[in-house]
Amino acid sequence: MFEIDRVAREKALKKYVIPECLHVPIAARDETTISTHVGRIVTRLSGRTPFKAFLVAREVEVRPDRDLPIWDNPASAILHQPHQVWVHVRYSAYRAAYKRAFPGDQIDGLVLSHAMNRRLAIMRGFEFVRITPASRASNSSSAMSENWGIDVQARGSRDAMLRQDAQRIEYADLTSLLLMMDIKIGGGTMEVVNEAQSHIRPR
């Protein structure tokens, strides 16, 4: 039975300031966590490698808050996509796995982006990460935010690490939400930050 990760929920609400209708799982501790907090594992997409890839059915009804401009963008449909591909952080054949899951999707010229940087996921103890198609420009634009996150994690206190142990999944922050929607993020200037925030600022 699906359960909400209360620790992850509070983090998304208070730290990321992300409205609840945009709480999108992007990382999970392990396979059991996917089944408990993300959705039903429909099939295994990987071969005999110990590092697995799954097609996951996200059977959770989410009612978009139409006061948020982000829902006006057709690309927002990917956020709560009913079927998703989740891969182990050390699984390398994720492009082939995605094609097995969605053989009709045209992804030539696109990269398959890990919704959480794999190095950061490893540092934080998450084994599985969701992947979505993105343009190279959008994927590259997230590098600054990802590097900042890795640096912050590396300097994190032991107390913070212990609190983190109670968290089984990670919900997307604003940067991850926009990357999944293939929106170029950029970074480093207040203008860029304000532009990003405008997507989730009520009208």
Secondary structure, 3 states (H helix, E strand, C coil): CCCCCHHHHHHHHHCCCCCHHHCCEEEECCHHHHHHHHCEEEEECCCCCCCCEEEEECCCCCCCCCCCHHHHCHHHHHCCCCEEEEEECCCCCHHHHHHHHCCCCCCCCCEEEECCCHHHHHHCCCCEEEEEEECHHHHHHCHHHHHHHHHHHHCCCHHHHHHHCCCCEEECCHHHHHHHCCCCCCCCCHHHHHHHHCCCCCC
